[in-house]
Amino acid sequence: MQGNSQQQAYDRGITIFSPDGRLYQVEYAREAVKRGTASVGVRTTDGVVLAADTRVRSPLLERSSVEKLHKIDDHVGIASAGHVADARQLIDFARRDAQVNQLRYEEPIDVESLTKDITDQIQQYTQTGGARPFGVALIVGGIQNGEPRLFETDPSGTPYEWQALAVGGNREDLLSYFEEEYREDLDLDGGIDLALSALAEVGDSEVTPEGVALGTIDVETEQYRQHTDEEIATYLEDVDTEGEEE
């Protein structure tokens, strides 16, 4: 019983490390991310692809209210997985940060600098009493100095750079799929096919244009663009959209 009470004490205190060096609230935040539907990102030679599972669970729910892809600046987009309300707070922070950089320095913010600013904000909530960590992970993609960049933020406040990644549900399976199928010479269309194929391969039902969101930032225009259902349907024609189970 004494051991259990000590465990609970570390659970309640976000600013207290356990004897084995763990912050339990941060680990619980990671579990919250795993319960969210998947989002994926792919870096290609021509740009960055962001895709997210946006299937609605009820026919009464307005699909437009399910937001998992977000434009931050003309050259940056973010995909999220986890608690939607937490994601909105960080999205608003990222947009303000991008605008402040534009006004202060008269240039677009670097994707890496933006990611680190977001993770600095996240990290503050791992060492502040009376608060809790953000239960969300973000994929930050964009163009920096003519080069595609792709980053992940973790509930601990740590940034990671990837060639292809997934956050949310089925993360490990999606990463395994990317490890087998990803190629560094992919063009933008190839990256779109890979992202949609991953969601279709690992998901538990058929991927449809109404059940997925797709955004891209290409090197030539350096502009974030969210694709329409009609465009997604065209891409899905070349993808095996059947999930593992019916």
N, C-alpha and C positions, 0 to 999 in steps of 0.2 A: 504493500500500500504506500509506503514511504517513497519508493521509487516512482510510482505513478504520480504522486503529488508533486514531486520534483519535476517530472516531465511536463505536467500541466503548467507549472510556474514558468518554464521556458517557453511553452506555447503562448502564454499570455503576454510575455515581454518581448516586443520586437527588438528592443535595444540590447537584449541580453543574449550572449552566446551560450550554448549548452557546453558541458564539459568536453564534448568531442568536436567543438568548433562549428556547430551548425546554428543557423537561424531558422527555426521551424516555420515561422510565418512566411518567410521567403519561399521555403519548400512547398508550403500549402498554396502559395500564389502560383507556383509552377503547375501544381495539380489543377488549379482553376483554369489555366490556359489549356491544358490537355482536354478539358471537358468542352471546349469550344470547337466549332466546326473548322475545318482546315483552311489555311491560306498558304499559297506557295509563291516563290519568286525564282526566276531564272535569269541569269546574266548571259547575254550573247554578244557577238562581235558588233552587232548593229544596234543594241539597246537592251533595255530591261523589260521583262514581262512579269506582271503581277496578276494572280488569279485567286479566286476565293469561292468556296462552297457557300452559296446563299439560298439553299433550299428552304422554303418556308414549311413549317410543321402543321399549318392549318389553312384551309382555303379561305378563311375569313380574314387572314392577316394580309395587310397591304404589302406587297413585295418591295415597293419603293422605300419602305421604312427600315429594311434590312440593309444597313450600310457597313461594308467591310473593306471597301477600297475608297481612298480619300486622296484628293489632289491637295498638296501642300503648297507648292509653287509651280510655275510653268514647267520646271525641269525635274520635279520630285513628286513621287507618289508613295503612299503607305498602304499596306494591307495589314489587317489586325486579326487576332484570335484571342478569345478569352472574354472577360467582362466588357460588354459594349460601353457601359457608362465610363469605365476607366479608360477605355480607348478614346472616347470623345474628349476627355480632359487632356490627354497627351496630344491628340490631333490639334486641338485649339492652341496648346502650348507651342507645337511645332510651327503652326501657321504664323503665330505672333513672332516667333524667333526668326523665321524667314523674312518677314516684313521689316523687322527691326534692322536686320543685316542689310537689306536693300536700301533702307533710308539712311543708315549710318555710313555705309561704305559704297553705296551706289553700284552694287554688283550682287548677283545671285549668290546665295549661301552655298558653300560646299556641302555635298551630301555627307561626307565624313564628319564635318563640323556640326552639322545639324543632328546627326545621329548621336554624337557625343554630348551635345547639349540636352537631348532628350534623356539619355541614360544618366546624366548628372541629376536631372530632375527626378528620375525614378529612384536613384540611389539615395536621395535625401529622405525618402519615405521608408528606407530600411534602417534608419538610425534616429528617427524622431519619435519620442514618446507620445502616446495618444493618437497615433496614426497607424495605418496598415500599408503594406506594399501594394503596388498596382497589380491586379490580377489579369494582366494582359501582356502579350508579346506582339511586337510590331516587326514587319518587314519594310525596310526603308530602301527604296530604289530610285535611281536617278542618273543624270549625266553630270560628270565633274571634269572640267577641262577637256571635253571631247571624249571622255572615257566612261563607259557604263560602270556603275558601282552598285553593290547590293549588300545591305547590312541587316542584322537582326538585333533587336533589343530584348534583354532578358529581365524578368522581375527583380533580379538582384542589382540591376543597373550596369550590366556588362555589355558592351557592344562586340559583335562578331561580324567579320566580313565573309561572304560566301560566294560561290559560283552558282549554286542552286540550293534552295533550302525550303523547309516547310515548318509551320508552327500550327499549334492546335491539335485536334484529334488525328490519330493515325500518323503522327509525326515520324516515328521510327520506320514504318512501312514506306512512307513517302520518300524519306531520305535514302532508304535502300534502293528504291526504284530509280532515283536520280543518280545514285552511285553507279548503277548498271547502264543507264541510258544516256547520261549527260556527255556531251562532247564540247570541247572548248571552241570548235570552229562553227558552232550553230549560228545561223542567221536569225533574224527576228521571227520569221514565220516558223522556223524550226523550234525556237524557244516556246512559241505559243502552242505548237503541237505537243511538245514535251510536257508543258504545264497541264494542259487539258487531259493528256493521256494519263498523267500521274493521278489526277483526281478521279478519272474514270476507272483506272486499274485498281486503286486502293479503296475506293468508295464502296458502299454497300447497296447502291442502286444506280440506275442509269443517269448519266449526266445529260442535262438538257440546257438549251440556251436560257431558259427561265430560272435555272437552278445554279448558275455560275456567273460570277462577275469577272471581267477581264479588262485590264488596263496595260498600256505600254508607254514607254518613253524611248524614242528612237534617237540615235546619235545625230542624224542629219538635221532634224528640226529642233531637237532638245525640248520637245513639248509633250507633256503628259496628255494621253487621250484614253478615255474610257469607251470601250467598244459596245455597239448596239447588239440587241438580241439577234438581228439578222446577220450581222458579221460573225457573231459567235457560232450561229448555226452553220455558216459556210465552213468555218474551221472544223466543227465537229463532224462534218461529212467525211473527213479524212482520219477520224479518230474512232477507235473501238470504244463506244460509250457505255458498254455493259459493265456493271460492277461485278464484284465477286459473288454477290448473292442477289436473288430477285426478291 
